[in-house]
């Protein structure tokens, strides 16, 4: 196959997003500066969405552009690499990646002879941290577990405080503790490592701690608002009496489908978080089934409702209520209540629950404000 199907879809979506950003900038270029300082919240419906679209689009454009460009890199992995692997490596992409140093060598056959001693992974992890204390584990692979030819493959990357980019590998044969492959993430990184690390760090925002993640999250939400407002502007601009009925009907259904698919992601994401907490057994298949089936059902439901206003308000209300349930479900099932994780210094757990709490509060406030807003403009 070409690559993981999700990578291909994400890369193509990022490319379309990049195209939309560039064409949108060119379209609004003449009035970009003047319209940026104009916001009329109680004017006509189209005017409200246009002002918000312009203002948030200008503020978030650099972030959205970087996000789209780095996301398009997934296409390079998925599609553009394929001809070279077919021509030079007889279609063996894994071998090609190993040759250029992107991934570690893992061609260690199973010997069908059990290991004579108990397997302990911690000493090998300690070895890697001793060699490169200023690095973090990116991926750990156990090859041929409990076999006499078992290998532990550790891929590391330098901490962003020490080096913005780089990639390292440490492979150890378990039976005799022999280091089979070693590549320092700090001093042995090549050009490909630097390019790949920069792209991934810019895309995921993992080089500035939680403050940067918070900025990325806010700019990401702004990008969502720009996309939704763009759909509504497109619809309102074509909802006129001089447009023939069949075209108006098509325009409405296109906007209705897009908004239903986009806006239902908020309650679906909250449902998935709750399902993970209350389910006794969770794996990747379970997460996929819950998320995508719930997304399909809710999307079809709101598409059939044929009311963009109801879709907007109901998904916001339901998503906000479910957001409050996420930290409650976590506390009831695991005992890790919000205040407990804060006191115990469990920062990651606290941040996730606190984020859902804030989403619920902001969502309910937005729901209440939009109710008053619709009453004023009617």
C-alpha positions in Angstrom: 0.0 0.0 0.0 0.9 3.6 -0.2 0.9 4.4 3.5 -1.4 4.4 6.5 -4.7 5.5 5.1 -5.2 8.1 7.9 -1.9 9.7 7.0 -3.0 10.0 3.4 -6.3 11.6 4.3 -4.7 14.0 6.8 -2.1 15.0 4.2 -4.6 15.6 1.5 -6.8 17.6 3.9 -3.8 19.7 4.9 -3.1 20.4 1.3 -6.6 21.5 0.6 -6.5 23.7 3.7 -3.2 25.3 2.5 -4.9 26.0 -0.9 -7.9 27.6 0.9 -5.6 29.8 3.1 -3.7 31.2 0.1 -6.8 31.8 -2.0 -8.6 33.3 0.9 -5.7 35.7 1.6 -5.7 36.8 -2.1 -9.5 37.2 -2.1 -9.5 39.5 1.0 -6.2 41.3 0.3 -7.6 44.6 -0.8 -9.7 45.2 2.3 -7.6 43.1 4.7 -6.3 45.9 6.9 -9.4 48.1 6.9 -11.8 45.3 7.7 -9.5 43.9 10.4 -10.4 46.7 12.8 -14.2 46.5 12.1 -16.5 44.3 14.1 -20.3 44.8 14.1 -21.8 42.2 16.4 -25.4 43.4 16.1 -25.6 43.9 12.4 -26.9 41.6 9.7 -26.1 37.9 10.0 -23.7 37.9 7.1 -21.9 41.0 8.4 -21.3 39.4 11.8 -19.8 36.3 10.2 -17.7 38.3 7.7 -16.2 40.5 10.4 -15.3 37.5 12.6 -13.9 35.6 9.6 -11.6 38.5 8.6 -10.4 39.4 12.1 -9.7 35.8 13.3 -8.4 34.8 9.9 -5.7 37.6 10.0 -4.7 36.8 13.6 -4.5 33.1 13.1 -3.1 33.1 9.5 0.6 32.5 10.4 -0.3 29.6 12.7 -2.7 28.1 10.2 -0.2 28.4 7.4 2.5 26.6 9.4 0.0 23.9 10.4 -1.1 23.4 6.8 2.5 23.3 5.4 3.7 20.8 8.0 0.6 18.8 7.7 1.1 18.5 3.9 4.4 16.9 4.8 2.4 13.7 5.4 1.7 13.6 1.7 5.5 13.5 1.1 5.7 10.5 3.4 2.6 8.8 1.9 2.9 9.5 -1.9 6.1 11.1 -3.1 8.3 8.5 -1.4 6.6 5.6 -3.1 8.2 6.0 -6.6 11.7 6.1 -5.0 11.1 3.0 -2.9 9.7 1.2 -6.0 12.7 2.2 -8.2 15.6 1.8 -5.8 14.4 -0.7 -3.1 11.9 -2.9 -5.0 9.0 -1.4 -3.0 10.6 -2.0 0.4 9.8 1.3 2.1 11.0 0.1 5.5 14.5 -0.7 4.1 14.7 2.7 2.4 13.8 4.5 5.7 16.4 2.5 7.5 19.1 3.3 4.9 18.5 7.0 5.1 18.4 6.8 8.9 14.8 7.7 9.5 14.0 4.5 11.4 16.1 1.9 13.2 17.1 -1.4 11.7 14.7 -4.1 13.0 15.6 -7.1 10.8 16.2 -9.5 13.7 14.7 -12.9 13.0 12.8 -15.0 15.6 15.1 -17.8 16.8 12.3 -19.9 18.4 14.6 -20.4 21.4 13.2 -19.0 24.7 15.3 -16.6 26.7 16.9 -18.3 29.7 16.4 -15.3 32.0 13.6 -13.0 33.0 13.2 -10.0 30.7 13.8 -6.6 32.4 13.4 -3.5 30.3 14.2 -0.9 32.9 18.0 -1.4 32.7 18.1 -0.7 29.0 16.0 2.5 29.5 18.4 3.6 32.2 21.3 2.9 29.8 19.8 5.2 27.2 19.1 8.0 29.8 22.7 7.6 31.1 24.2 8.1 27.7 21.9 11.0 26.7 20.3 12.5 29.9 19.1 15.5 27.9 17.0 13.4 25.6 13.5 11.9 25.7 12.1 8.6 24.5 10.1 8.9 21.3 9.4 5.2 20.7 10.4 1.9 22.3 10.1 -1.4 20.3 10.5 -4.8 21.8 11.5 -7.2 19.0 11.1 -10.9 19.5 9.9 -10.7 23.1 11.1 -13.4 25.5 13.1 -15.0 22.6 16.9 -15.5 22.7 17.2 -13.1 19.8 15.2 -10.4 21.6 16.2 -6.8 20.9 15.1 -3.6 22.6 15.0 -0.7 20.0 14.8 2.8 21.6 14.3 5.9 19.5 15.0 9.2 21.2 15.0 12.9 20.5 16.7 15.8 22.4 14.8 17.9 24.8 13.8 21.1 23.1 15.7 23.2 25.7 18.9 21.6 24.5 18.3 21.1 20.8 15.3 22.0 18.7 15.8 19.1 16.3 17.5 15.7 16.2 16.9 12.0 16.4 18.8 9.1 18.1 18.7 5.3 18.2 19.9 2.8 20.7 19.4 -0.9 20.0 20.5 -3.6 22.5 20.5 -7.4 22.3 18.9 -8.6 25.5 20.7 -12.0 25.9 24.2 -10.5 26.2 23.4 -6.7 26.7 25.3 -6.0 23.5 24.7 -2.6 21.8 23.9 -3.4 18.2 23.1 0.1 16.9 23.9 3.5 18.4 23.2 7.0 17.2 23.3 10.0 19.4 20.3 12.4 19.2 22.6 15.3 20.0 25.7 14.8 17.9 24.9 12.3 15.2 21.8 13.8 13.7 21.9 14.2 9.9 20.1 16.7 7.6 17.0 14.5 7.3 16.7 14.2 11.1 16.8 18.0 11.4 14.2 18.6 8.7 11.8 15.9 10.0 12.2 17.1 13.6 11.5 20.7 12.8 8.4 19.8 10.8 7.0 17.6 13.5 7.8 20.1 16.3 6.2 23.0 14.5 3.1 20.8 13.7 2.6 19.4 17.2 3.9 22.4 19.2 5.9 20.2 21.6 8.8 22.6 22.1 7.5 25.1 24.6 5.7 23.2 27.3 2.1 23.8 28.3 2.1 27.6 27.6 2.8 26.9 23.9 0.3 24.1 23.8 -2.3 26.5 25.2 -1.4 29.0 22.4 -1.7 26.3 19.8 -5.1 25.2 21.2 -6.5 28.7 21.1 -5.2 29.4 17.6 -6.6 26.0 16.5 -10.1 26.9 17.9 -9.8 30.3 16.0 -9.1 28.3 12.8 -12.2 26.2 13.4 -14.3 29.5 13.8 -12.7 30.8 10.6 -13.7 27.7 8.7 -17.3 27.6 10.0 -17.8 31.3 9.4 -16.5 30.9 5.9 -19.1 28.2 5.2 -21.9 30.5 6.5 -20.6 33.5 4.6 -20.6 31.4 1.4 -24.2 30.2 2.1 -25.6 33.7 2.9 -24.0 35.3 -0.1 -25.8 32.8 -2.3 -29.1 32.7 -0.5 -30.8 35.4 -2.7 -34.0 35.6 -4.6 -32.2 35.9 -8.0 -30.6 32.5 -7.5 -32.7 29.7 -9.0 -34.4 27.4 -6.4 -32.4 24.3 -7.3 -29.1 26.1 -6.8 -30.3 27.6 -3.5 -31.3 24.2 -2.4 -27.9 22.7 -3.3 -26.1 25.5 -1.5 -28.1 25.0 1.7 -27.6 21.2 1.7 -23.8 21.6 1.1 -23.5 24.1 4.1 -25.9 21.9 6.2 -23.7 18.8 5.6 -20.5 20.6 6.3 -21.6 22.2 9.5 -23.2 19.0 10.8 -20.0 17.1 10.2 -17.8 19.8 11.8 -19.9 20.8 14.8 -20.7 17.3 16.0 -17.0 16.7 16.7 -17.3 18.5 20.0 -19.9 16.2 21.7 -18.4 13.1 19.9 -14.9 13.9 21.4 -16.4 14.3 24.9 -18.4 11.0 24.4 -15.2 9.2 23.5 -13.4 10.5 26.6 -16.2 9.3 28.8 -16.5 5.9 27.1 -12.8 5.3 27.6 -13.1 6.0 31.4 -16.2 3.8 32.0 -15.3 0.9 29.7 -13.5 -2.0 31.4 -11.5 -2.8 28.3 -10.1 -0.1 26.0 -8.0 -0.6 22.9 -7.5 1.2 19.6 -10.4 -0.6 17.9 -12.7 0.4 20.8 -11.7 4.1 20.5 -12.2 4.1 16.7 -15.6 2.4 17.0 -16.9 4.8 19.6 -15.6 7.9 17.9 -16.5 7.3 14.3 -19.8 5.5 14.8 -21.0 8.3 17.2 -19.7 10.9 14.7 -21.6 9.2 11.9 -24.9 8.9 13.8 -24.8 12.5 15.1 -23.8 13.9 11.7 -26.7 12.1 9.9 -29.1 13.2 12.6 -28.3 16.9 12.2 -28.1 16.6 8.5 -31.7 15.2 8.5 -32.8 18.0 10.9 -32.0 20.6 8.1 -31.5 23.5 10.5 -28.0 25.0 10.7 -29.0 27.2 13.7 -30.3 24.2 15.7 -27.1 22.2 14.8 -25.0 25.1 16.0 -26.8 25.6 19.3 -27.6 22.0 20.2 -24.1 20.7 19.5 -22.7 23.5 21.6 -25.1 22.8 24.5 -24.7 19.0 24.4 -20.9 19.3 24.0 -20.6 21.7 26.9 -22.7 19.4 29.2 -20.6 16.3 28.2 -17.5 18.4 28.8 -18.4 18.7 32.5 -19.0 14.9 32.7 -15.5 14.1 31.5 -13.6 15.1 34.7 -16.5 13.7 36.8 -16.2 10.3 35.1 -12.5 10.3 35.6 -12.9 11.1 39.3 -15.6 8.4 39.9 -13.8 5.6 38.0 -10.1 6.3 39.0 -10.4 8.5 42.0 -8.3 11.1 40.3 -10.4 14.1 41.0 -9.4 17.5 39.7 -8.2 18.8 43.1 -6.4 15.6 43.9 -4.3 15.6 40.7 -3.4 19.2 41.3 -2.2 18.5 44.9 -0.4 15.4 43.9 1.4 17.1 41.1 -0.1 14.9 38.4 0.1 17.7 35.9 -1.0 15.9 32.7 -4.1 14.5 34.3 -5.0 17.8 35.8 -4.5 19.7 32.6 -6.8 17.4 30.6 -9.6 17.6 33.2 -9.2 21.3 33.7 -9.3 21.8 29.9 -12.6 20.0 29.7 -14.0 22.0 32.6 -13.1 25.2 30.8 -14.6 24.0 27.6 -17.8 23.3 29.4 -17.9 26.7 31.1 -17.0 28.7 27.9 -19.5 26.6 25.9 -22.4 27.3 28.2 -21.5 31.0 28.2 -21.4 31.0 24.4 -24.7 29.2 24.3 -26.3 31.8 26.6 -24.8 34.7 24.7 -25.9 33.4 21.3 -29.4 33.0 22.6 -29.5 36.7 23.5 -27.8 37.5 20.2 -30.4 35.8 18.1 -33.1 37.6 20.1 -31.5 41.0 19.4 -31.0 40.5 15.6 -34.5 39.0 15.0 
